[in-house]
Amino acid sequence: MRLDRYLANLQYGTRSDVKKMIKANRVAINGQKVRNGSVSVVPGATVTVDGKTVGGSLQVYYLMNKPSGVLTANSDAAQKTVLDLIAPADRRPGLYPVGRLDKDTTGLLLLTNDGALGHDLLSPKRHVPKTYLVSLAAALTPAMADQLAEGITFQEFTSAPATVAVRPGSEGRLIELTIHEGKFHQVKRMLKAVGNQVTDLQRIQMGPLHLPASLPSGQYRKLTEAELAALLEAKK
């Protein structure tokens, strides 16, 4: 990769800013000052800016605990998005949220600039399961659970059979619901279709990824090597 593009991707400024930095003799590769931004950065090379080693992966994978009130979008002129929660140093070109959580839905959200992985995880052919913790206005009845487990037909699609588990001690008003699609307002529409109403919604699992209990709302972290390996395996 070209040196100027490499530094720009690591958020050291725009391509124009980086070119000025290089021409100012502030950048070195393997200890040798470089004044040409077209020079290639080969794997394993040590790049320094003002004597300090720069680095970081160009391909990133973040697990976020999305808070309520934030849009799952790359940008918005009026409202805060999940990309606004990413620190400048952690941003990369092409970073985007994989899938969508409604503005008032919280929980597990994957963000990456690995477009191929994101596409595979969202592909209807993969049927990657997504589990939500759902608070209900009324207790879930056996009949409602049966309908959810059978699949529900909407005008534009029929949901695959869902897995339903009632949380103990919740009197039927807190359930774990696992679905295999990701349609607009799908969980809310499914519960409405069986005669109930969602009062709170949190995604707690996507494929092999689980929402860590230790990750505060609005925070994110890089995937561990084990999590990334499991995710890559899940997309096969």
C-alpha positions in Angstrom: 0.0 0.0 0.0 1.2 3.5 -0.7 2.6 5.4 2.2 0.2 8.3 2.0 -2.8 6.1 1.8 -1.5 4.0 4.7 -1.2 7.0 7.0 -4.5 8.4 5.9 -6.2 5.1 6.6 -4.7 5.2 10.1 -6.3 8.6 10.6 -3.2 10.7 10.4 -5.1 13.2 8.3 -6.4 13.6 4.8 -4.4 12.5 1.9 -3.4 16.1 1.4 -2.4 16.5 5.1 -0.3 13.3 4.9 1.5 14.4 1.7 2.5 17.6 3.4 3.7 15.7 6.5 5.8 13.4 4.2 7.3 16.3 2.3 8.2 18.0 5.5 10.6 15.1 6.2 8.6 13.9 9.2 8.0 10.3 8.1 10.4 7.3 8.0 10.2 3.7 7.0 12.6 1.3 8.7 14.6 4.3 10.0 15.0 5.9 6.6 13.3 9.3 6.0 10.9 9.2 3.1 9.6 12.2 1.1 7.6 10.4 -1.5 4.1 9.4 -0.6 3.9 6.8 -3.4 6.5 4.6 -1.7 5.0 1.2 -0.7 4.7 0.1 2.9 5.4 -3.6 2.8 4.1 -6.0 5.5 6.4 -5.9 8.5 7.8 -2.5 7.8 8.2 0.0 10.7 6.7 3.4 9.9 7.4 6.4 12.2 6.0 9.9 12.3 8.1 12.4 14.2 10.1 9.5 15.5 7.1 7.7 17.0 6.1 4.3 15.6 2.6 4.3 14.0 0.5 1.2 13.5 -2.8 -0.4 14.0 -4.8 -2.8 11.9 -6.3 -1.3 8.7 -9.1 -3.8 9.0 -11.0 -3.5 12.2 -13.8 -5.3 14.1 -15.6 -3.6 17.0 -18.3 -5.0 19.3 -20.5 -2.2 20.6 -23.2 -2.0 23.3 -25.5 0.3 21.4 -27.3 2.8 23.6 -30.9 4.0 23.1 -31.4 7.2 21.2 -28.6 6.7 18.7 -29.1 5.9 15.0 -27.6 2.8 13.4 -26.2 4.7 10.5 -22.9 6.0 9.1 -23.9 9.6 9.4 -26.9 11.9 9.9 -27.2 15.6 9.6 -29.3 16.1 12.7 -28.9 13.0 15.0 -26.0 11.1 16.6 -25.1 7.8 15.0 -23.1 4.8 16.2 -20.2 6.0 14.1 -20.1 9.2 16.2 -19.4 6.9 19.2 -16.1 5.6 17.7 -13.0 7.5 18.7 -11.2 9.3 15.8 -8.1 7.1 16.2 -10.2 3.9 15.8 -12.0 5.0 12.7 -11.1 3.5 9.3 -12.4 4.2 5.8 -15.4 2.1 5.1 -16.3 1.4 8.7 -20.0 0.7 9.1 -22.5 -1.1 11.3 -23.4 -4.6 10.2 -27.2 -4.8 10.3 -29.5 -2.4 11.9 -30.9 -1.8 15.4 -33.8 0.6 15.8 -33.1 4.0 17.5 -34.6 2.8 20.7 -33.2 -0.7 20.6 -30.0 -1.4 22.6 -27.4 -4.0 22.7 -24.9 -5.9 20.5 -23.8 -4.2 17.3 -20.9 -5.2 15.1 -19.0 -2.5 13.3 -16.3 -3.3 10.7 -14.7 -2.2 7.4 -14.6 -5.8 6.3 -17.4 -5.5 3.7 -17.2 -9.2 2.6 -17.7 -10.4 6.2 -20.6 -8.0 6.8 -22.3 -9.1 3.5 -22.0 -12.7 4.4 -23.4 -12.2 8.0 -26.4 -10.4 6.6 -27.1 -12.7 3.7 -30.5 -14.4 3.9 -28.8 -17.6 2.8 -26.6 -17.7 6.0 -29.5 -17.5 8.4 -27.3 -16.1 11.1 -29.3 -16.2 14.4 -29.9 -13.1 16.4 -31.2 -13.3 20.0 -33.1 -10.5 21.7 -34.1 -9.9 25.3 -37.6 -8.7 24.9 -39.7 -7.0 27.6 -43.5 -7.3 27.0 -46.5 -5.3 27.9 -48.4 -8.5 28.7 -47.4 -12.0 29.7 -46.5 -14.3 26.8 -49.1 -17.1 26.5 -48.5 -20.6 25.2 -50.5 -19.7 22.2 -48.4 -16.7 21.4 -45.2 -18.8 21.9 -46.5 -21.4 19.5 -47.3 -18.8 16.8 -43.8 -17.3 17.1 -42.3 -20.8 16.9 -44.3 -21.6 13.8 -43.3 -18.5 11.9 -45.5 -15.5 11.1 -46.6 -14.4 7.7 -46.4 -10.7 6.8 -47.2 -9.0 3.6 -43.6 -9.0 2.3 -42.1 -12.1 4.0 -42.7 -15.0 6.4 -40.5 -15.2 9.4 -38.6 -18.4 9.9 -39.6 -20.4 13.1 -38.3 -18.5 16.1 -37.0 -19.9 19.3 -38.7 -18.5 22.4 -37.5 -18.8 26.1 -39.3 -17.2 29.0 -36.9 -15.7 31.6 -37.6 -17.3 35.0 -39.3 -15.1 37.6 -40.5 -12.6 34.9 -44.2 -13.9 34.9 -44.0 -14.3 31.2 -43.1 -10.7 30.5 -39.4 -11.1 29.7 -38.4 -13.4 27.0 -35.4 -14.4 24.8 -36.4 -14.5 21.2 -34.1 -15.8 18.5 -34.8 -15.0 14.9 -32.9 -15.6 11.6 -33.8 -12.6 9.6 -33.3 -8.9 10.3 -36.3 -7.1 8.7 -37.4 -3.6 9.7 -39.0 -3.6 13.2 -39.2 -7.4 12.9 -39.3 -8.3 16.6 -41.9 -5.6 17.4 -44.0 -6.7 14.4 -43.9 -10.3 15.4 -45.0 -9.6 18.9 -47.7 -7.3 17.7 -48.9 -10.0 15.3 -49.5 -12.4 18.2 -51.4 -9.8 20.3 -48.6 -8.4 22.4 -46.4 -5.3 22.6 -42.7 -4.8 23.0 -41.8 -2.3 25.8 -38.0 -2.7 25.7 -35.7 -4.5 23.3 -32.0 -5.4 23.6 -30.0 -7.6 21.3 -27.8 -10.0 23.3 -26.4 -12.3 20.7 -25.5 -12.4 17.0 -24.2 -15.7 15.7 -21.4 -16.6 18.0 -21.0 -13.1 19.5 -22.5 -12.5 22.9 -23.0 -9.0 24.5 -20.5 -8.9 27.3 -22.0 -8.1 30.7 -18.9 -5.9 31.4 -19.3 -3.7 28.4 -21.1 -0.5 29.4 -23.9 1.1 27.2 -22.4 3.3 24.6 -19.0 1.7 24.7 -17.2 -0.6 22.3 -14.1 -2.8 22.1 -12.2 -4.8 19.5 -13.2 -8.4 19.0 -10.9 -10.9 20.6 -9.0 -13.3 18.4 -11.4 -16.1 19.5 -14.5 -14.0 18.7 -13.2 -13.1 15.3 -12.3 -16.7 14.5 -15.8 -17.8 15.5 -17.4 -15.1 13.4 -15.3 -16.0 10.3 -16.3 -19.7 10.8 -20.0 -18.7 11.2 -20.1 -17.0 7.8 -18.9 -20.1 5.9 
